[in-house]
Amino acid sequence: MEEKRFSVDELVIYRNLRYEELFKDMAVLMGLGGKKDGREPDPFACAGRLVELAAEYGFEGNLWHCFLALCLAENENAYSQACEIAGAAGGTLDILVKRDYAVWKALFDFDIKTLSPVSLWEAVASYKPAGRESRVYNRRIRDRIVNLAVQLEQAGSAEEFQAHVVDFYREFGVGKFGLNKAFRVLEKDGAQGVVIDPIMNVEHVYFKDIVGYELQKAKLIENTEAFVEGREANNVLLYGDAGTGKSSSVKAVLNEYYGRGLRMIEVYKHQFKSLSDVLAQIKDRNYKFIIYMDDLSFEDYELEYKYLKAILEGGLGKRPRNVLIYATSNRRHLIREKFSDKRELDDELHMNDTVQEKLSLASRFGVTIYYGSPDKREFEHIVGTLADRYGLDMPKEELYLEANRWELTHGGLSGRTAAQFITYLRGKAPEFT
């Protein structure tokens, strides 16, 4: 019986790949796809592009297999999105995708070392990088994509191949939301709507790194746990003095719960008009999203807060169940009030209505958590804990004396001041590090 010949032109689900041109050019070189515009692809250009991607993503080993694994990991389609976090999709999708995976397995089974020139493709098939760091994903994701490439190479059947891919989607998800933990909103010139763009380097802060504030952290963890587990949860406002760990606590939430499907999107107040567009892009994904607003406050003439109020509660459109808003602010009442407001209110017939208009934004956060400045003893405790953490060999009496001198001219008593003081000591002299 003649062996069945597969072609990438037969793909049903996995179409419109990010690196479509390279994918199809390689398929033509292997005899697994039709020639594009009747031309023969340049093997040297194809190999060079694979090497460029290896340098960008930190790949090693068989670069063709790593490239294919990347295409599978990034392609957001009906099947991959159905599998993310939840596992195998089932139904007709499952039947259709089996045909696709037979094609993908044929691509993996092809030995690129048989292509010409042989010496070029032998090097591509056993690539050793100068460095293993990825400029796109963190090391954990990079290693998992490389491992996926090895698993798919060794798969004995299309069914086993599919099982490995589904396991990847269940563990990490798919596309930018699956392979990244944090995002920002970009408004592209001439583009419809906004673009949710990954943030590559997220600060690795965990709750254990934040000294003190145990009640505050417990309250934040309780609400986030409920959200991640699919139970009812509230929007959260963290307010209080500067440098007390509000933003660090939110970063800790992201790092602690990323592995359980939590993602975070940072939005600035000038982008609040785009919030409805952001929600439209994430509402049907199998992740939990926190919209993060740092240092939130409004002057009395700024009206962007009205867009936020509608999203929090009160608009006709219902906020998706997979979205919460976490905000930090130095002020409990987010809209600035001045003494002049009181004089203006004397001329208004409905003075209470105006006051309530300004107070209603903060009241729409179901959970409010106060972060106050530490007293002197608490400040010294933070300094001492950080000094021990970094192995600073300095008598405690001398350490506290220097810390108290430092805070007088560097922002006062706060966790941030304590951390900056420890950084100063670590950089001051070799004996402190």
C-alpha positions as a Markdown table, in Angstrom:
| # | Residue | x | y | z |
|---|---|---|---|---|
| 1 | Met | 0.0 | 0.0 | 0.0 |
| 2 | Glu | 1.3 | 3.4 | -0.9 |
| 3 | Glu | 2.3 | 5.5 | 2.1 |
| 4 | Lys | 0.0 | 8.5 | 2.5 |
| 5 | Arg | 1.6 | 11.9 | 1.7 |
| 6 | Phe | 0.6 | 14.8 | 4.0 |
| 7 | Ser | 0.6 | 18.4 | 3.1 |
| 8 | Val | 0.4 | 21.6 | 5.2 |
| 9 | Asp | -2.2 | 22.8 | 2.7 |
| 10 | Glu | -4.6 | 20.3 | 4.3 |
| 11 | Leu | -4.5 | 22.0 | 7.7 |
| 12 | Val | -8.0 | 22.9 | 9.0 |
| 13 | Ile | -7.5 | 24.3 | 12.5 |
| 14 | Tyr | -3.9 | 25.4 | 12.6 |
| 15 | Arg | -3.8 | 28.1 | 10.0 |
| 16 | Asn | -2.6 | 31.7 | 10.0 |
| 17 | Leu | 0.5 | 30.9 | 12.0 |
| 18 | Arg | 2.6 | 33.8 | 13.3 |
| 19 | Tyr | 5.6 | 32.7 | 11.2 |
| 20 | Glu | 3.5 | 31.4 | 8.3 |
| 21 | Glu | 6.0 | 32.2 | 5.5 |
| 22 | Leu | 8.9 | 30.3 | 7.1 |
| 23 | Phe | 6.5 | 27.4 | 8.0 |
| 24 | Lys | 5.3 | 27.0 | 4.4 |
| 25 | Asp | 8.8 | 27.5 | 2.9 |
| 26 | Met | 10.2 | 24.7 | 5.0 |
| 27 | Ala | 7.2 | 22.5 | 4.1 |
| 28 | Val | 8.0 | 23.0 | 0.4 |
| 29 | Leu | 11.7 | 22.1 | 0.9 |
| 30 | Met | 10.5 | 18.8 | 2.5 |
| 31 | Gly | 7.9 | 18.1 | -0.2 |
| 32 | Leu | 5.0 | 18.6 | 2.2 |
| 33 | Gly | 3.5 | 21.7 | 0.7 |
| 34 | Gly | 2.8 | 23.4 | -2.6 |
| 35 | Lys | 5.3 | 25.9 | -4.0 |
| 36 | Lys | 4.4 | 29.5 | -3.1 |
| 37 | Asp | 3.9 | 31.5 | -6.4 |
| 38 | Gly | 5.7 | 28.7 | -8.2 |
| 39 | Arg | 9.1 | 29.6 | -6.6 |
| 40 | Glu | 11.6 | 27.4 | -4.8 |
| 41 | Pro | 12.4 | 28.6 | -1.3 |
| 42 | Asp | 16.0 | 29.5 | -0.4 |
| 43 | Pro | 17.3 | 26.9 | 2.1 |
| 44 | Phe | 20.0 | 29.2 | 3.4 |
| 45 | Ala | 17.4 | 31.9 | 4.1 |
| 46 | Cys | 15.2 | 29.4 | 5.9 |
| 47 | Ala | 18.1 | 28.1 | 8.0 |
| 48 | Gly | 19.1 | 31.7 | 8.9 |
| 49 | Arg | 15.6 | 32.5 | 10.0 |
| 50 | Leu | 15.5 | 29.5 | 12.3 |
| 51 | Val | 18.8 | 30.5 | 13.8 |
| 52 | Glu | 17.5 | 34.1 | 14.4 |
| 53 | Leu | 14.5 | 32.7 | 16.2 |
| 54 | Ala | 16.7 | 30.4 | 18.3 |
| 55 | Ala | 18.7 | 33.5 | 19.4 |
| 56 | Glu | 15.5 | 35.4 | 20.2 |
| 57 | Tyr | 13.7 | 32.5 | 22.1 |
| 58 | Gly | 16.8 | 30.8 | 23.5 |
| 59 | Phe | 16.2 | 27.5 | 21.7 |
| 60 | Glu | 18.7 | 24.7 | 21.4 |
| 61 | Gly | 18.9 | 21.2 | 19.8 |
| 62 | Asn | 16.8 | 20.6 | 16.7 |
| 63 | Leu | 15.7 | 24.1 | 15.7 |
| 64 | Trp | 13.1 | 22.9 | 13.3 |
| 65 | His | 11.4 | 20.9 | 16.0 |
| 66 | Cys | 11.7 | 23.9 | 18.4 |
| 67 | Phe | 10.1 | 26.1 | 15.8 |
| 68 | Leu | 7.2 | 23.7 | 15.3 |
| 69 | Ala | 6.7 | 23.5 | 19.0 |
| 70 | Leu | 6.6 | 27.3 | 19.2 |
| 71 | Cys | 4.0 | 27.5 | 16.4 |
| 72 | Leu | 1.8 | 25.1 | 18.3 |
| 73 | Ala | 2.3 | 26.9 | 21.6 |
| 74 | Glu | 1.5 | 30.3 | 20.2 |
| 75 | Asn | -1.4 | 29.6 | 17.7 |
| 76 | Glu | -4.7 | 30.8 | 19.2 |
| 77 | Asn | -7.4 | 28.9 | 17.5 |
| 78 | Ala | -10.8 | 27.3 | 18.4 |
| 79 | Tyr | -9.1 | 24.1 | 19.6 |
| 80 | Ser | -6.2 | 25.5 | 21.5 |
| 81 | Gln | -8.3 | 28.0 | 23.3 |
| 82 | Ala | -10.8 | 25.3 | 24.2 |
| 83 | Cys | -8.0 | 23.2 | 25.7 |
| 84 | Glu | -6.3 | 26.0 | 27.7 |
| 85 | Ile | -6.5 | 25.3 | 31.5 |
| 86 | Ala | -9.5 | 23.0 | 30.9 |
| 87 | Gly | -7.9 | 20.2 | 29.0 |
| 88 | Ala | -9.1 | 18.1 | 26.0 |
| 89 | Ala | -11.8 | 19.9 | 24.0 |
| 90 | Gly | -13.9 | 16.9 | 22.8 |
| 91 | Gly | -16.7 | 17.0 | 20.2 |
| 92 | Thr | -16.2 | 17.7 | 16.5 |
| 93 | Leu | -13.2 | 19.9 | 17.2 |
| 94 | Asp | -11.4 | 16.9 | 18.6 |
| 95 | Ile | -12.2 | 14.9 | 15.4 |
| 96 | Leu | -11.1 | 17.7 | 13.0 |
| 97 | Val | -7.8 | 18.4 | 14.9 |
| 98 | Lys | -6.7 | 14.8 | 14.6 |
| 99 | Arg | -6.2 | 15.4 | 10.8 |
| 100 | Asp | -4.1 | 18.4 | 11.6 |
| 101 | Tyr | -1.9 | 16.5 | 14.1 |
| 102 | Ala | -1.2 | 13.8 | 11.5 |
| 103 | Val | 0.2 | 16.6 | 9.3 |
| 104 | Trp | 2.2 | 18.0 | 12.2 |
| 105 | Lys | 3.6 | 14.6 | 13.1 |
| 106 | Ala | 4.8 | 14.2 | 9.5 |
| 107 | Leu | 6.6 | 17.5 | 9.8 |
| 108 | Phe | 8.3 | 16.3 | 13.0 |
| 109 | Asp | 9.1 | 12.9 | 11.4 |
| 110 | Phe | 10.9 | 14.4 | 8.5 |
| 111 | Asp | 14.7 | 14.3 | 9.0 |
| 112 | Ile | 16.0 | 17.8 | 8.0 |
| 113 | Lys | 19.5 | 16.4 | 7.8 |
| 114 | Thr | 18.5 | 14.9 | 4.4 |
| 115 | Leu | 18.0 | 18.4 | 3.0 |
| 116 | Ser | 20.7 | 20.0 | 0.9 |
| 117 | Pro | 23.3 | 21.2 | 1.8 |
| 118 | Val | 23.7 | 18.5 | 4.4 |
| 119 | Ser | 26.3 | 20.3 | 6.5 |
| 120 | Leu | 24.0 | 23.3 | 6.9 |
| 121 | Trp | 21.0 | 21.3 | 8.1 |
| 122 | Glu | 23.1 | 19.0 | 10.3 |
| 123 | Ala | 24.1 | 22.2 | 12.2 |
| 124 | Val | 20.5 | 23.3 | 12.4 |
| 125 | Ala | 19.4 | 19.9 | 13.7 |
| 126 | Ser | 21.9 | 19.9 | 16.6 |
| 127 | Tyr | 22.2 | 23.6 | 17.5 |
| 128 | Lys | 24.3 | 24.7 | 20.5 |
| 129 | Pro | 23.5 | 28.3 | 21.5 |
| 130 | Ala | 26.0 | 30.9 | 22.8 |
| 131 | Gly | 23.5 | 31.6 | 25.6 |
| 132 | Arg | 20.2 | 30.0 | 26.8 |
| 133 | Glu | 18.3 | 33.2 | 27.8 |
| 134 | Ser | 15.2 | 34.1 | 26.0 |
| 135 | Arg | 14.3 | 37.7 | 25.1 |
| 136 | Val | 10.7 | 36.7 | 24.8 |
| 137 | Tyr | 9.7 | 34.2 | 27.6 |
| 138 | Asn | 11.0 | 33.4 | 31.0 |
| 139 | Arg | 13.3 | 30.4 | 31.5 |
| 140 | Arg | 10.5 | 28.1 | 32.7 |
| 141 | Ile | 8.5 | 28.7 | 29.5 |
| 142 | Arg | 11.5 | 28.5 | 27.3 |
| 143 | Asp | 12.5 | 25.1 | 28.8 |
| 144 | Arg | 8.9 | 23.8 | 28.5 |
| 145 | Ile | 8.7 | 24.7 | 24.8 |
| 146 | Val | 12.1 | 23.0 | 24.2 |
| 147 | Asn | 10.9 | 20.0 | 26.2 |
| 148 | Leu | 7.6 | 19.9 | 24.2 |
| 149 | Ala | 9.7 | 19.7 | 21.0 |
| 150 | Val | 11.5 | 16.6 | 22.3 |
| 151 | Gln | 8.3 | 15.0 | 23.4 |
| 152 | Leu | 6.6 | 15.5 | 20.0 |
| 153 | Glu | 9.7 | 14.2 | 18.2 |
| 154 | Gln | 9.5 | 11.0 | 20.2 |
| 155 | Ala | 5.7 | 10.6 | 19.9 |
| 156 | Gly | 4.8 | 7.2 | 18.4 |
| 157 | Ser | 1.5 | 8.1 | 17.0 |
| 158 | Ala | -0.8 | 11.1 | 16.1 |
| 159 | Glu | -2.8 | 10.3 | 19.3 |
| 160 | Glu | 0.3 | 10.5 | 21.5 |
| 161 | Phe | 1.3 | 13.6 | 19.7 |
| 162 | Gln | -2.1 | 15.2 | 20.4 |
| 163 | Ala | -1.9 | 14.2 | 24.1 |
| 164 | His | 1.4 | 16.0 | 24.6 |
| 165 | Val | 0.0 | 19.2 | 23.0 |
| 166 | Val | -3.1 | 19.1 | 25.1 |
| 167 | Asp | -1.1 | 18.6 | 28.3 |
| 168 | Phe | 0.9 | 21.7 | 27.3 |
| 169 | Tyr | -2.2 | 23.8 | 26.8 |
| 170 | Arg | -3.7 | 22.6 | 30.1 |
| 171 | Glu | -0.6 | 23.5 | 32.0 |
| 172 | Phe | 0.4 | 26.7 | 30.3 |
| 173 | Gly | -2.4 | 27.8 | 28.0 |
| 174 | Val | -1.8 | 29.1 | 24.5 |
| 175 | Gly | -0.6 | 32.3 | 22.8 |
| 176 | Lys | 0.4 | 35.5 | 24.6 |
| 177 | Phe | -2.1 | 35.0 | 27.5 |
| 178 | Gly | -0.9 | 31.5 | 28.1 |
| 179 | Leu | 2.9 | 32.1 | 27.9 |
| 180 | Asn | 3.1 | 35.5 | 29.6 |
| 181 | Lys | 1.9 | 36.6 | 33.1 |
| 182 | Ala | 1.6 | 40.4 | 32.7 |
| 183 | Phe | 0.5 | 42.9 | 30.1 |
| 184 | Arg | 0.1 | 46.5 | 29.2 |
| 185 | Val | -2.4 | 48.3 | 27.0 |
| 186 | Leu | -1.1 | 49.9 | 23.8 |
| 187 | Glu | -3.1 | 52.3 | 21.6 |
| 188 | Lys | -1.9 | 51.7 | 18.1 |
| 189 | Asp | -2.0 | 54.5 | 15.5 |
| 190 | Gly | -4.6 | 53.7 | 12.9 |
| 191 | Ala | -5.6 | 50.5 | 14.5 |
| 192 | Gln | -9.0 | 49.5 | 15.6 |
| 193 | Gly | -9.3 | 49.2 | 19.3 |
| 194 | Val | -6.3 | 48.6 | 21.5 |
| 195 | Val | -3.5 | 46.0 | 21.7 |
| 196 | Ile | -2.8 | 44.0 | 24.9 |
| 197 | Asp | 1.0 | 43.7 | 24.8 |
| 198 | Pro | 3.0 | 41.3 | 27.0 |
| 199 | Ile | 5.4 | 42.7 | 29.7 |
| 200 | Met | 8.5 | 40.5 | 29.4 |
| 201 | Asn | 10.4 | 41.3 | 32.7 |
| 202 | Val | 8.1 | 41.1 | 35.7 |
| 203 | Glu | 9.6 | 41.8 | 39.1 |
| 204 | His | 9.8 | 38.5 | 41.1 |
| 205 | Val | 8.1 | 39.6 | 44.4 |
| 206 | Tyr | 6.3 | 37.1 | 46.7 |
| 207 | Phe | 4.4 | 37.6 | 49.9 |
| 208 | Lys | 7.3 | 36.2 | 51.9 |
| 209 | Asp | 9.4 | 39.0 | 50.6 |
| 210 | Ile | 7.1 | 41.7 | 52.1 |
| 211 | Val | 8.0 | 42.1 | 55.8 |
| 212 | Gly | 5.1 | 42.8 | 58.1 |
| 213 | Tyr | 1.5 | 43.7 | 57.1 |
| 214 | Glu | 0.3 | 40.2 | 57.8 |
| 215 | Leu | -3.4 | 41.1 | 58.2 |
| 216 | Gln | -3.3 | 43.1 | 55.0 |
| 217 | Lys | -1.7 | 40.2 | 53.0 |
| 218 | Ala | -4.1 | 37.7 | 54.5 |
| 219 | Lys | -7.1 | 39.8 | 53.4 |
| 220 | Leu | -5.7 | 40.1 | 49.9 |
| 221 | Ile | -4.9 | 36.4 | 49.6 |
| 222 | Glu | -8.4 | 35.4 | 50.8 |
| 223 | Asn | -10.1 | 37.5 | 48.1 |
| 224 | Thr | -7.6 | 36.3 | 45.4 |
| 225 | Glu | -8.0 | 32.7 | 46.4 |
| 226 | Ala | -11.8 | 33.0 | 46.0 |
| 227 | Phe | -11.4 | 34.6 | 42.6 |
| 228 | Val | -8.9 | 32.0 | 41.2 |
| 229 | Glu | -11.1 | 29.1 | 42.5 |
| 230 | Gly | -14.1 | 30.5 | 40.7 |
| 231 | Arg | -16.0 | 31.7 | 43.8 |
| 232 | Glu | -17.4 | 35.2 | 44.3 |
| 233 | Ala | -14.7 | 37.8 | 44.9 |
| 234 | Asn | -14.5 | 41.6 | 45.1 |
| 235 | Asn | -12.6 | 44.4 | 43.4 |
| 236 | Val | -9.9 | 45.6 | 45.8 |
| 237 | Leu | -8.5 | 49.0 | 46.7 |
| 238 | Leu | -5.2 | 49.1 | 48.5 |
| 239 | Tyr | -4.6 | 52.5 | 49.9 |
| 240 | Gly | -2.4 | 54.2 | 52.4 |
| 241 | Asp | 1.0 | 55.8 | 52.9 |
| 242 | Ala | 3.7 | 55.8 | 50.2 |
| 243 | Gly | 6.3 | 53.0 | 50.3 |
| 244 | Thr | 4.3 | 50.6 | 52.5 |
| 245 | Gly | 4.1 | 47.7 | 50.1 |
| 246 | Lys | 0.8 | 48.2 | 48.2 |
| 247 | Ser | 2.2 | 47.7 | 44.7 |
| 248 | Ser | 4.5 | 45.0 | 45.9 |
| 249 | Ser | 1.5 | 43.1 | 47.3 |
| 250 | Val | -0.2 | 43.2 | 43.9 |
| 251 | Lys | 2.9 | 42.0 | 42.2 |
| 252 | Ala | 3.1 | 39.2 | 44.8 |
| 253 | Val | -0.5 | 38.2 | 43.9 |
| 254 | Leu | 0.5 | 37.8 | 40.2 |
| 255 | Asn | 3.6 | 35.7 | 41.0 |
| 256 | Glu | 1.9 | 33.5 | 43.5 |
| 257 | Tyr | -1.2 | 32.7 | 41.4 |
| 258 | Tyr | 0.2 | 32.8 | 37.8 |
| 259 | Gly | 0.6 | 29.0 | 37.9 |
| 260 | Arg | -3.1 | 28.7 | 38.6 |
| 261 | Gly | -4.2 | 30.7 | 35.6 |
| 262 | Leu | -4.1 | 34.2 | 36.9 |
| 263 | Arg | -3.0 | 37.0 | 34.5 |
| 264 | Met | -2.6 | 40.8 | 35.1 |
| 265 | Ile | -3.1 | 43.8 | 32.8 |
| 266 | Glu | -1.8 | 47.2 | 33.8 |
| 267 | Val | -4.0 | 50.1 | 32.8 |
| 268 | Tyr | -3.4 | 53.8 | 33.3 |
| 269 | Lys | -6.2 | 56.3 | 33.9 |
| 270 | His | -5.8 | 57.9 | 30.5 |
| 271 | Gln | -6.7 | 54.5 | 29.0 |
| 272 | Phe | -9.9 | 54.1 | 30.9 |
| 273 | Lys | -11.9 | 54.8 | 27.8 |
| 274 | Ser | -10.5 | 51.6 | 26.3 |
| 275 | Leu | -11.5 | 49.4 | 29.3 |
| 276 | Ser | -14.6 | 48.0 | 27.5 |
| 277 | Asp | -12.3 | 47.0 | 24.5 |
| 278 | Val | -9.9 | 45.3 | 26.9 |
| 279 | Leu | -12.7 | 43.4 | 28.5 |
| 280 | Ala | -14.0 | 42.3 | 25.2 |
| 281 | Gln | -10.7 | 40.7 | 24.3 |
| 282 | Ile | -10.3 | 38.7 | 27.5 |
| 283 | Lys | -13.9 | 37.8 | 28.6 |
| 284 | Asp | -14.0 | 34.4 | 26.8 |
| 285 | Arg | -10.6 | 33.1 | 27.8 |
| 286 | Asn | -10.0 | 30.4 | 30.4 |
| 287 | Tyr | -7.9 | 32.6 | 32.6 |
| 288 | Lys | -8.6 | 34.9 | 35.5 |
| 289 | Phe | -7.6 | 38.5 | 34.8 |
| 290 | Ile | -6.8 | 41.3 | 37.2 |
| 291 | Ile | -6.9 | 44.8 | 35.8 |
| 292 | Tyr | -4.2 | 46.6 | 37.8 |
| 293 | Met | -4.3 | 50.3 | 38.3 |
| 294 | Asp | -1.3 | 51.7 | 40.2 |
| 295 | Asp | -1.3 | 55.0 | 42.1 |
| 296 | Leu | -4.9 | 55.7 | 41.2 |
| 297 | Ser | -6.2 | 59.2 | 41.9 |
| 298 | Phe | -8.0 | 61.9 | 40.1 |
| 299 | Glu | -8.0 | 65.7 | 40.2 |
| 300 | Asp | -11.5 | 67.2 | 40.5 |
| 301 | Tyr | -11.4 | 68.3 | 36.8 |
| 302 | Glu | -10.5 | 64.8 | 35.5 |
| 303 | Leu | -13.5 | 62.8 | 34.3 |
| 304 | Glu | -11.9 | 59.5 | 33.5 |
| 305 | Tyr | -13.2 | 58.1 | 36.8 |
| 306 | Lys | -16.7 | 57.9 | 35.3 |
| 307 | Tyr | -15.5 | 55.2 | 32.9 |
| 308 | Leu | -14.1 | 53.3 | 35.8 |
| 309 | Lys | -17.3 | 53.6 | 37.8 |
| 310 | Ala | -19.2 | 52.1 | 34.9 |
| 311 | Ile | -16.9 | 49.1 | 34.7 |
| 312 | Leu | -16.8 | 48.5 | 38.5 |
| 313 | Glu | -20.5 | 48.6 | 38.9 |
| 314 | Gly | -23.5 | 50.4 | 37.4 |
| 315 | Gly | -23.0 | 50.2 | 33.6 |
| 316 | Leu | -25.4 | 48.3 | 31.4 |
| 317 | Gly | -22.7 | 45.8 | 30.4 |
| 318 | Lys | -21.9 | 43.2 | 33.1 |
| 319 | Arg | -18.2 | 42.8 | 34.0 |
| 320 | Pro | -17.0 | 39.4 | 33.0 |
| 321 | Arg | -16.8 | 36.8 | 35.8 |
| 322 | Asn | -13.1 | 36.2 | 34.9 |
| 323 | Val | -12.1 | 39.8 | 35.6 |
| 324 | Leu | -11.4 | 41.8 | 38.8 |
| 325 | Ile | -9.9 | 45.2 | 39.3 |
| 326 | Tyr | -7.1 | 45.8 | 41.9 |
| 327 | Ala | -6.0 | 49.4 | 42.4 |
| 328 | Thr | -3.5 | 51.1 | 44.7 |
| 329 | Ser | -3.7 | 54.7 | 45.9 |
| 330 | Asn | -2.2 | 56.9 | 48.5 |
| 331 | Arg | -5.7 | 58.3 | 49.1 |
| 332 | Arg | -8.7 | 56.6 | 50.5 |
| 333 | His | -11.0 | 59.0 | 48.6 |
| 334 | Leu | -9.7 | 58.7 | 45.0 |
| 335 | Ile | -11.0 | 62.1 | 43.8 |
| 336 | Arg | -9.3 | 65.1 | 45.3 |
| 337 | Glu | -11.4 | 67.4 | 47.4 |
| 338 | Lys | -10.4 | 70.9 | 48.3 |
| 339 | Phe | -11.5 | 73.5 | 50.8 |
| 340 | Ser | -12.7 | 75.6 | 47.8 |
| 341 | Asp | -15.2 | 72.8 | 47.1 |
| 342 | Lys | -17.0 | 73.5 | 50.3 |
| 343 | Arg | -17.4 | 77.1 | 49.4 |
| 344 | Glu | -18.8 | 76.1 | 46.0 |
| 345 | Leu | -21.2 | 73.6 | 47.6 |
| 346 | Asp | -22.8 | 76.5 | 49.5 |
| 347 | Asp | -24.2 | 77.6 | 46.1 |
| 348 | Glu | -25.5 | 74.2 | 45.2 |
| 349 | Leu | -29.1 | 73.1 | 45.9 |
| 350 | His | -28.1 | 69.4 | 46.2 |
| 351 | Met | -24.9 | 69.6 | 48.2 |
| 352 | Asn | -25.2 | 65.9 | 49.4 |
| 353 | Asp | -25.5 | 64.7 | 45.8 |
| 354 | Thr | -22.2 | 66.3 | 44.8 |
| 355 | Val | -20.4 | 64.8 | 47.8 |
| 356 | Gln | -21.7 | 61.4 | 47.1 |
| 357 | Glu | -20.6 | 61.7 | 43.4 |
| 358 | Lys | -17.0 | 62.1 | 44.6 |
| 359 | Leu | -17.1 | 59.4 | 47.2 |
| 360 | Ser | -19.0 | 56.8 | 45.2 |
| 361 | Leu | -15.9 | 55.6 | 43.2 |
| 362 | Ala | -14.0 | 54.3 | 46.3 |
| 363 | Ser | -17.2 | 52.7 | 47.6 |
| 364 | Arg | -17.5 | 50.5 | 44.5 |
| 365 | Phe | -14.4 | 48.5 | 45.6 |
| 366 | Gly | -15.8 | 45.7 | 47.7 |
| 367 | Val | -12.6 | 45.2 | 49.6 |
| 368 | Thr | -10.5 | 48.1 | 50.9 |
| 369 | Ile | -7.1 | 47.4 | 52.6 |
| 370 | Tyr | -5.2 | 50.0 | 54.5 |
| 371 | Tyr | -1.4 | 50.1 | 54.5 |
| 372 | Gly | -0.1 | 52.5 | 57.1 |
| 373 | Ser | 3.5 | 53.6 | 57.7 |
| 374 | Pro | 5.3 | 51.5 | 60.3 |
| 375 | Asp | 6.2 | 53.0 | 63.7 |
| 376 | Lys | 9.9 | 53.1 | 64.7 |
| 377 | Arg | 9.9 | 49.6 | 66.2 |
| 378 | Glu | 8.2 | 48.1 | 63.1 |
| 379 | Phe | 10.7 | 50.0 | 60.9 |
| 380 | Glu | 13.6 | 48.5 | 62.8 |
| 381 | His | 12.1 | 45.0 | 62.5 |
| 382 | Ile | 11.8 | 45.4 | 58.7 |
| 383 | Val | 15.4 | 46.6 | 58.5 |
| 384 | Gly | 16.7 | 43.8 | 60.7 |
| 385 | Thr | 14.8 | 41.1 | 58.7 |
| 386 | Leu | 16.1 | 42.4 | 55.4 |
| 387 | Ala | 19.6 | 42.6 | 56.8 |
| 388 | Asp | 19.4 | 39.0 | 57.9 |
| 389 | Arg | 18.0 | 38.0 | 54.5 |
| 390 | Tyr | 20.9 | 39.4 | 52.7 |
| 391 | Gly | 23.5 | 38.3 | 55.2 |
| 392 | Leu | 24.7 | 41.7 | 56.3 |
| 393 | Asp | 27.2 | 41.2 | 59.1 |
| 394 | Met | 26.6 | 44.3 | 61.2 |
| 395 | Pro | 25.7 | 44.7 | 64.9 |
| 396 | Lys | 22.0 | 45.3 | 65.4 |
| 397 | Glu | 22.5 | 48.5 | 67.5 |
| 398 | Glu | 24.7 | 50.0 | 64.8 |
| 399 | Leu | 22.4 | 48.9 | 62.1 |
| 400 | Tyr | 19.3 | 50.5 | 63.7 |
| 401 | Leu | 21.2 | 53.7 | 64.5 |
| 402 | Glu | 22.3 | 54.0 | 60.8 |
| 403 | Ala | 18.8 | 53.1 | 59.6 |
| 404 | Asn | 17.2 | 55.8 | 61.7 |
| 405 | Arg | 19.6 | 58.4 | 60.5 |
| 406 | Trp | 18.9 | 57.3 | 56.9 |
| 407 | Glu | 15.2 | 57.6 | 57.1 |
| 408 | Leu | 15.4 | 61.2 | 58.4 |
| 409 | Thr | 16.7 | 62.3 | 55.0 |
| 410 | His | 15.2 | 59.6 | 52.7 |
| 411 | Gly | 11.4 | 59.7 | 53.0 |
| 412 | Gly | 10.6 | 58.8 | 56.5 |
| 413 | Leu | 9.5 | 55.5 | 58.1 |
| 414 | Ser | 8.4 | 53.0 | 55.4 |
| 415 | Gly | 9.2 | 49.6 | 54.0 |
| 416 | Arg | 10.5 | 51.2 | 50.9 |
| 417 | Thr | 12.9 | 53.4 | 52.9 |
| 418 | Ala | 14.1 | 50.3 | 54.8 |
| 419 | Ala | 14.7 | 48.4 | 51.5 |
| 420 | Gln | 16.6 | 51.4 | 50.0 |
| 421 | Phe | 18.8 | 51.6 | 53.2 |
| 422 | Ile | 19.7 | 47.9 | 52.9 |
| 423 | Thr | 20.5 | 48.4 | 49.2 |
| 424 | Tyr | 22.8 | 51.3 | 50.2 |
| 425 | Leu | 24.6 | 49.1 | 52.7 |
| 426 | Arg | 25.0 | 46.2 | 50.2 |
| 427 | Gly | 26.6 | 48.6 | 47.7 |
| 428 | Lys | 28.7 | 50.5 | 50.2 |
| 429 | Ala | 31.4 | 48.0 | 51.0 |
| 430 | Pro | 32.3 | 44.4 | 50.1 |
| 431 | Glu | 32.2 | 43.3 | 53.7 |
| 432 | Phe | 28.4 | 43.9 | 53.8 |
| 433 | Thr | 27.6 | 41.5 | 50.8 |
